[in-house]
Amino acid sequence: MITKTDILSKLKELKPELKTQFAVRKIGLFGSFADNSYSEDSDIDILVELERPIGWKIFTLEIYLEKVFGRKIDLVTKNALKEQIKENILNQVNYV
C-alpha cells in the first residue's frame, strides 16, 4: 500500500511539471495519509496554492493526480478552505 513517504516523494518529483502545467506554487499532503490514520479505502487529500487562477484546469489536475497515484484524490486550493477547518488543515499540511 502507498505510504505518506511515497506520496510526498512523488509530489516532490512532480512539482516542476505541476508548476509549468497547472501554475502550482505549493503542494502538500494533509488528512489521513499525513497523520498515518489512513485505511485501504482512504482518498489522498492534497492542498495546492496556485500562482494564478486556472479555472476548470483544477479538475484536470485532480484527474491527473488520480492517475498518478491510482487512488481518489481530494484536491483543495488554499483559497477554497472553509474558515472552520482552515487552521486545522494548514497546521497539518506537509508541503514538498
TIKEMAR-176935 format. One record per residue: residue in three letters; chain; x, y, z of N, C-alpha, C, O, CB in turn. Coordinates in Angstrom, 1 decimal. Glycine has a CB too. Example, Ala and Ser with C-alpha at 12.3 -4.5 7.8 and 13.67 -1.06 7.14 Angstrom:
<recs>
<ALA,A,<13.2,-5.7,7.8>,<12.3,-4.5,7.8>,<13.2,-3.3,7.8>,<14.2,-3.3,8.5>,<11.3,-4.5,9.0>>,
<SER,A,<12.8,-2.2,7.1>,<13.7,-1.1,7.1>,<12.9,0.0,7.9>,<13.4,1.1,8.0>,<14.1,-0.6,5.7>>,
</recs>
This chain:
<recs>
<MET,A,<0.8,-1.2,0.0>,<0.0,0.0,0.0>,<0.9,1.2,0.0>,<2.0,1.3,0.6>,<-1.0,0.0,1.2>>,
<ILE,A,<0.4,2.3,-0.6>,<1.1,3.5,-0.7>,<1.2,4.2,0.7>,<0.3,4.0,1.5>,<0.4,4.5,-1.7>>,
<THR,A,<2.3,4.9,0.9>,<2.5,5.5,2.3>,<2.7,7.0,2.1>,<2.8,7.5,1.0>,<3.7,4.9,3.0>>,
<LYS,A,<2.7,7.7,3.2>,<2.9,9.1,3.3>,<4.2,9.5,2.6>,<4.3,10.4,1.8>,<2.9,9.6,4.7>>,
<THR,A,<5.3,8.7,2.9>,<6.6,9.0,2.3>,<6.5,8.8,0.8>,<7.1,9.6,0.0>,<7.6,8.0,2.9>>,
<ASP,A,<5.8,7.8,0.3>,<5.7,7.6,-1.2>,<5.0,8.8,-1.8>,<5.4,9.3,-2.9>,<4.9,6.3,-1.4>>,
<ILE,A,<3.9,9.2,-1.2>,<3.1,10.3,-1.8>,<4.0,11.6,-1.8>,<4.0,12.3,-2.8>,<1.9,10.6,-0.9>>,
<LEU,A,<4.6,11.9,-0.7>,<5.4,13.2,-0.6>,<6.6,13.1,-1.6>,<6.9,14.1,-2.3>,<6.0,13.4,0.8>>,
<SER,A,<7.2,12.0,-1.8>,<8.3,11.8,-2.7>,<7.8,12.0,-4.1>,<8.5,12.7,-4.9>,<8.9,10.4,-2.6>>,
<LYS,A,<6.7,11.5,-4.5>,<6.1,11.6,-5.8>,<5.7,13.0,-6.1>,<5.9,13.6,-7.2>,<4.9,10.6,-6.1>>,
<LEU,A,<5.1,13.7,-5.1>,<4.7,15.1,-5.3>,<5.9,16.0,-5.5>,<5.8,16.9,-6.3>,<3.9,15.6,-4.0>>,
<LYS,A,<7.0,15.7,-4.8>,<8.2,16.5,-4.9>,<8.7,16.3,-6.3>,<9.2,17.3,-7.0>,<9.2,16.1,-3.9>>,
<GLU,A,<8.7,15.1,-6.8>,<9.2,14.8,-8.2>,<8.3,15.5,-9.2>,<8.8,16.0,-10.2>,<9.2,13.2,-8.4>>,
<LEU,A,<7.0,15.5,-9.0>,<6.1,16.1,-10.0>,<6.0,17.6,-9.9>,<5.5,18.3,-10.9>,<4.7,15.5,-9.8>>,
<LYS,A,<6.5,18.2,-8.8>,<6.3,19.7,-8.6>,<6.7,20.6,-9.8>,<5.9,21.5,-10.1>,<7.0,20.1,-7.4>>,
<PRO,A,<7.9,20.4,-10.4>,<8.2,21.2,-11.5>,<7.2,21.1,-12.7>,<6.9,22.2,-13.3>,<9.6,20.9,-12.0>>,
<GLU,A,<6.8,19.9,-13.0>,<5.8,19.8,-14.0>,<4.5,20.4,-13.7>,<3.8,21.0,-14.5>,<5.6,18.3,-14.3>>,
<LEU,A,<4.1,20.3,-12.4>,<2.8,20.8,-12.0>,<2.8,22.3,-12.0>,<1.8,23.0,-12.2>,<2.4,20.3,-10.5>>,
<LYS,A,<4.0,22.9,-11.7>,<4.2,24.4,-11.8>,<4.0,24.8,-13.2>,<3.3,25.8,-13.4>,<5.6,24.8,-11.2>>,
<THR,A,<4.6,24.1,-14.1>,<4.5,24.5,-15.6>,<3.1,24.3,-16.1>,<2.6,25.2,-16.8>,<5.5,23.7,-16.4>>,
<GLN,A,<2.5,23.2,-15.9>,<1.3,22.8,-16.5>,<0.1,23.4,-15.8>,<-0.9,23.7,-16.5>,<1.1,21.3,-16.5>>,
<PHE,A,<0.1,23.6,-14.5>,<-1.1,24.0,-13.7>,<-0.8,25.2,-12.8>,<-1.7,25.5,-11.9>,<-1.5,22.8,-12.9>>,
<ALA,A,<0.3,25.9,-12.9>,<0.6,27.1,-12.1>,<0.6,26.8,-10.6>,<0.2,27.6,-9.8>,<-0.4,28.1,-12.4>>,
<VAL,A,<1.0,25.6,-10.2>,<1.1,25.2,-8.8>,<2.3,25.9,-8.1>,<3.4,25.6,-8.5>,<1.2,23.6,-8.6>>,
<ARG,A,<2.1,26.7,-7.1>,<3.1,27.3,-6.4>,<3.6,26.4,-5.2>,<4.8,26.2,-5.0>,<2.7,28.7,-5.8>>,
<LYS,A,<2.6,25.9,-4.5>,<2.9,25.0,-3.4>,<2.0,23.8,-3.4>,<0.8,24.0,-3.9>,<2.8,25.7,-2.0>>,
<ILE,A,<2.4,22.7,-3.0>,<1.6,21.5,-3.0>,<2.0,20.7,-1.7>,<3.1,20.5,-1.4>,<1.7,20.6,-4.3>>,
<GLY,A,<0.9,20.2,-1.1>,<1.2,19.4,0.2>,<0.1,18.4,0.5>,<-1.0,18.4,-0.1>,<1.3,20.4,1.3>>,
<LEU,A,<0.4,17.6,1.4>,<-0.4,16.4,1.8>,<-1.0,16.8,3.2>,<-0.3,17.2,4.1>,<0.3,15.1,1.8>>,
<PHE,A,<-2.3,16.5,3.3>,<-3.0,16.6,4.6>,<-4.0,15.4,4.8>,<-4.1,14.6,3.9>,<-3.7,18.0,4.8>>,
<GLY,A,<-4.7,15.4,5.9>,<-5.7,14.3,6.1>,<-5.1,13.0,6.6>,<-4.0,13.0,7.2>,<-6.4,14.1,4.8>>,
<SER,A,<-5.8,11.9,6.3>,<-5.4,10.6,6.9>,<-4.0,10.1,6.5>,<-3.4,9.5,7.3>,<-6.4,9.6,6.5>>,
<PHE,A,<-3.6,10.4,5.2>,<-2.2,10.0,4.9>,<-1.2,10.8,5.6>,<-0.1,10.3,5.9>,<-2.0,10.1,3.3>>,
<ALA,A,<-1.5,12.1,5.8>,<-0.5,12.9,6.5>,<-0.3,12.5,8.0>,<0.8,12.6,8.5>,<-0.9,14.4,6.4>>,
<ASP,A,<-1.4,12.1,8.6>,<-1.3,11.7,10.0>,<-1.2,10.2,10.2>,<-1.4,9.7,11.4>,<-2.4,12.3,10.8>>,
<ASN,A,<-1.0,9.5,9.1>,<-0.9,8.0,9.2>,<-2.1,7.3,9.8>,<-2.0,6.2,10.4>,<0.3,7.6,10.0>>,
<SER,A,<-3.3,7.8,9.6>,<-4.5,7.2,10.1>,<-5.4,6.6,8.9>,<-6.5,6.3,9.0>,<-5.4,8.1,10.9>>,
<TYR,A,<-4.7,6.5,7.7>,<-5.4,6.0,6.5>,<-5.7,4.6,6.6>,<-5.2,3.8,7.3>,<-4.6,6.3,5.3>>,
<SER,A,<-6.7,4.2,5.7>,<-7.1,2.8,5.5>,<-6.9,2.5,4.0>,<-6.6,3.3,3.2>,<-8.5,2.5,6.0>>,
<GLU,A,<-7.2,1.2,3.7>,<-7.2,0.8,2.3>,<-8.1,1.6,1.4>,<-7.7,1.8,0.2>,<-7.6,-0.7,2.2>>,
<ASP,A,<-9.2,2.1,1.9>,<-10.1,2.9,1.1>,<-10.0,4.4,1.2>,<-10.7,5.1,0.5>,<-11.5,2.5,1.5>>,
<SER,A,<-9.0,4.9,1.9>,<-8.8,6.3,2.1>,<-8.4,7.0,0.8>,<-7.7,6.5,0.0>,<-7.8,6.6,3.1>>,
<ASP,A,<-9.0,8.2,0.6>,<-8.5,9.1,-0.5>,<-7.3,9.8,-0.1>,<-6.9,9.8,1.1>,<-9.7,10.0,-1.0>>,
<ILE,A,<-6.7,10.5,-1.0>,<-5.5,11.3,-0.7>,<-5.9,12.7,-0.7>,<-6.4,13.2,-1.8>,<-4.3,11.0,-1.7>>,
<ASP,A,<-5.7,13.4,0.4>,<-6.0,14.8,0.5>,<-4.8,15.7,0.1>,<-3.8,15.6,0.8>,<-6.6,15.2,1.9>>,
<ILE,A,<-5.0,16.5,-0.9>,<-3.9,17.3,-1.4>,<-4.3,18.8,-1.4>,<-5.4,19.1,-1.9>,<-3.4,16.9,-2.8>>,
<LEU,A,<-3.5,19.7,-0.8>,<-3.7,21.1,-0.8>,<-2.8,21.8,-1.8>,<-1.6,21.5,-1.8>,<-3.5,21.7,0.6>>,
<VAL,A,<-3.3,22.6,-2.6>,<-2.4,23.4,-3.6>,<-2.6,24.9,-3.4>,<-3.7,25.4,-3.1>,<-2.8,23.0,-5.0>>,
<GLU,A,<-1.6,25.6,-3.6>,<-1.6,27.1,-3.7>,<-1.2,27.4,-5.2>,<-0.2,26.9,-5.6>,<-0.7,27.8,-2.7>>,
<LEU,A,<-2.0,28.2,-5.8>,<-1.7,28.4,-7.3>,<-1.1,29.8,-7.5>,<-1.4,30.7,-6.7>,<-3.0,28.3,-8.1>>,
<GLU,A,<-0.3,30.0,-8.5>,<0.3,31.3,-8.8>,<-0.8,32.2,-9.4>,<-0.7,33.4,-9.3>,<1.4,31.1,-9.8>>,
<ARG,A,<-1.8,31.6,-10.1>,<-2.9,32.4,-10.7>,<-4.1,31.4,-10.8>,<-3.9,30.2,-10.7>,<-2.5,32.9,-12.1>>,
<PRO,A,<-5.3,32.0,-10.9>,<-6.5,31.1,-11.1>,<-6.3,30.3,-12.4>,<-5.8,30.8,-13.4>,<-7.8,32.0,-11.2>>,
<ILE,A,<-6.7,29.0,-12.3>,<-6.6,28.1,-13.5>,<-8.0,27.6,-14.0>,<-8.1,26.8,-14.9>,<-5.7,27.0,-13.2>>,
<GLY,A,<-9.0,28.1,-13.3>,<-10.4,27.7,-13.8>,<-10.6,26.2,-13.7>,<-10.3,25.6,-12.8>,<-10.6,28.2,-15.2>>,
<TRP,A,<-11.2,25.7,-14.8>,<-11.6,24.3,-14.9>,<-10.4,23.4,-14.9>,<-10.6,22.2,-14.7>,<-12.4,24.1,-16.1>>,
<LYS,A,<-9.2,23.9,-15.2>,<-8.0,23.0,-15.2>,<-7.7,22.4,-13.8>,<-7.0,21.4,-13.8>,<-6.8,23.8,-15.7>>,
<ILE,A,<-8.4,22.9,-12.8>,<-8.2,22.3,-11.5>,<-8.7,20.9,-11.5>,<-8.2,20.0,-10.8>,<-8.9,23.1,-10.4>>,
<PHE,A,<-9.7,20.6,-12.3>,<-10.3,19.3,-12.4>,<-9.4,18.4,-13.2>,<-9.2,17.2,-12.9>,<-11.7,19.3,-13.0>>,
<THR,A,<-8.7,19.0,-14.2>,<-7.7,18.2,-15.0>,<-6.6,17.8,-14.1>,<-6.0,16.7,-14.2>,<-7.2,19.0,-16.2>>,
<LEU,A,<-6.1,18.7,-13.2>,<-5.1,18.4,-12.2>,<-5.5,17.3,-11.3>,<-4.7,16.4,-11.0>,<-4.7,19.7,-11.4>>,
<GLU,A,<-6.7,17.3,-10.8>,<-7.2,16.3,-9.9>,<-7.2,14.9,-10.6>,<-6.8,13.9,-10.0>,<-8.6,16.6,-9.4>>,
<ILE,A,<-7.7,14.9,-11.8>,<-7.7,13.6,-12.6>,<-6.3,13.1,-12.8>,<-6.0,11.9,-12.7>,<-8.5,13.8,-13.9>>,
<TYR,A,<-5.4,14.0,-13.2>,<-4.0,13.7,-13.4>,<-3.4,13.0,-12.2>,<-2.8,12.0,-12.3>,<-3.2,14.9,-13.8>>,
<LEU,A,<-3.6,13.6,-11.0>,<-3.1,13.1,-9.8>,<-3.7,11.7,-9.4>,<-3.1,10.9,-8.9>,<-3.3,14.1,-8.6>>,
<GLU,A,<-5.0,11.6,-9.7>,<-5.7,10.3,-9.5>,<-5.0,9.2,-10.4>,<-4.9,8.0,-9.9>,<-7.2,10.4,-9.8>>,
<LYS,A,<-4.7,9.5,-11.6>,<-4.0,8.5,-12.5>,<-2.6,8.2,-11.9>,<-2.2,7.1,-11.9>,<-3.9,9.1,-13.9>>,
<VAL,A,<-1.9,9.2,-11.5>,<-0.5,9.0,-10.9>,<-0.5,8.1,-9.7>,<0.3,7.2,-9.6>,<0.1,10.4,-10.6>>,
<PHE,A,<-1.5,8.3,-8.8>,<-1.5,7.6,-7.5>,<-2.4,6.4,-7.6>,<-2.4,5.6,-6.7>,<-1.9,8.5,-6.4>>,
<GLY,A,<-3.3,6.3,-8.6>,<-4.2,5.1,-8.7>,<-5.2,5.1,-7.5>,<-5.6,4.0,-7.1>,<-3.4,3.9,-8.7>>,
<ARG,A,<-5.6,6.3,-7.1>,<-6.5,6.4,-5.9>,<-7.2,7.7,-6.0>,<-6.7,8.7,-6.6>,<-5.6,6.3,-4.6>>,
<LYS,A,<-8.4,7.8,-5.4>,<-9.2,9.0,-5.4>,<-8.4,10.1,-4.7>,<-7.8,9.9,-3.7>,<-10.5,8.8,-4.7>>,
<ILE,A,<-8.4,11.3,-5.3>,<-7.8,12.5,-4.8>,<-8.8,13.5,-4.4>,<-9.8,13.8,-5.1>,<-6.8,13.1,-5.8>>,
<ASP,A,<-8.6,14.1,-3.2>,<-9.5,15.2,-2.8>,<-8.5,16.4,-2.8>,<-7.7,16.7,-2.0>,<-10.0,15.0,-1.3>>,
<LEU,A,<-8.7,17.2,-3.9>,<-7.8,18.3,-4.2>,<-8.5,19.6,-3.8>,<-9.6,19.9,-4.2>,<-7.4,18.4,-5.7>>,
<VAL,A,<-7.8,20.4,-3.0>,<-8.4,21.6,-2.4>,<-7.4,22.7,-2.6>,<-6.2,22.5,-2.4>,<-8.7,21.4,-0.9>>,
<THR,A,<-7.9,23.9,-3.0>,<-7.0,25.1,-3.1>,<-7.0,25.8,-1.7>,<-8.1,25.7,-1.0>,<-7.4,26.0,-4.2>>,
<LYS,A,<-6.0,26.4,-1.4>,<-5.9,27.1,-0.1>,<-7.0,28.1,0.0>,<-7.7,28.3,1.1>,<-4.5,27.8,0.1>>,
<ASN,A,<-7.3,28.8,-1.0>,<-8.4,29.8,-1.0>,<-9.8,29.3,-0.8>,<-10.7,30.0,-0.4>,<-8.3,30.6,-2.3>>,
<ALA,A,<-9.9,28.0,-1.2>,<-11.3,27.4,-1.1>,<-11.5,26.7,0.3>,<-12.6,26.3,0.6>,<-11.4,26.3,-2.1>>,
<LEU,A,<-10.5,26.8,1.2>,<-10.7,26.2,2.5>,<-11.7,27.0,3.3>,<-11.7,28.2,3.4>,<-9.4,26.1,3.3>>,
<LYS,A,<-12.7,26.2,3.9>,<-13.7,26.9,4.8>,<-13.0,27.3,6.1>,<-12.1,26.6,6.6>,<-14.8,25.9,5.1>>,
<GLU,A,<-13.4,28.4,6.6>,<-12.8,29.0,7.8>,<-12.8,28.0,9.0>,<-11.9,28.0,9.8>,<-13.5,30.3,8.2>>,
<GLN,A,<-13.9,27.2,9.1>,<-14.0,26.3,10.3>,<-12.9,25.2,10.3>,<-12.5,24.8,11.4>,<-15.3,25.6,10.2>>,
<ILE,A,<-12.3,24.9,9.1>,<-11.3,23.8,9.1>,<-10.0,24.3,8.6>,<-9.0,23.6,8.6>,<-11.8,22.7,8.1>>,
<LYS,A,<-9.9,25.6,8.2>,<-8.7,26.1,7.5>,<-7.5,26.0,8.4>,<-6.4,25.5,8.0>,<-8.9,27.6,7.2>>,
<GLU,A,<-7.6,26.4,9.7>,<-6.5,26.5,10.6>,<-6.0,25.0,10.8>,<-4.7,24.8,10.9>,<-6.8,27.1,11.9>>,
<ASN,A,<-6.9,24.1,11.1>,<-6.5,22.7,11.3>,<-5.7,22.1,10.1>,<-4.7,21.5,10.3>,<-7.8,21.9,11.6>>,
<ILE,A,<-6.2,22.4,8.9>,<-5.6,21.8,7.7>,<-4.2,22.5,7.5>,<-3.2,21.8,7.2>,<-6.4,22.0,6.5>>,
<LEU,A,<-4.1,23.8,7.7>,<-2.8,24.5,7.5>,<-1.8,24.1,8.5>,<-0.6,24.1,8.2>,<-3.1,26.0,7.5>>,
<ASN,A,<-2.2,23.7,9.7>,<-1.3,23.2,10.7>,<-0.9,21.8,10.4>,<0.2,21.3,10.9>,<-2.0,23.3,12.1>>,
<GLN,A,<-1.6,21.0,9.7>,<-1.4,19.6,9.4>,<-0.6,19.4,8.1>,<0.0,18.3,8.0>,<-2.6,18.8,9.4>>,
<VAL,A,<-0.8,20.3,7.1>,<-0.3,20.0,5.8>,<1.3,19.8,5.8>,<2.0,20.5,6.5>,<-0.6,21.2,4.9>>,
<ASN,A,<1.7,18.9,5.0>,<3.1,18.6,4.7>,<3.4,19.0,3.3>,<3.1,18.3,2.3>,<3.4,17.1,4.9>>,
<TYR,A,<4.0,20.2,3.2>,<4.4,20.7,1.8>,<5.7,20.1,1.3>,<6.5,19.6,2.1>,<4.6,22.2,1.9>>,
<VAL,A,<5.8,20.0,0.0>,<7.0,19.5,-0.6>,<7.7,20.6,-1.3>,<8.8,20.4,-1.9>,<6.7,18.3,-1.6>>,
</recs>
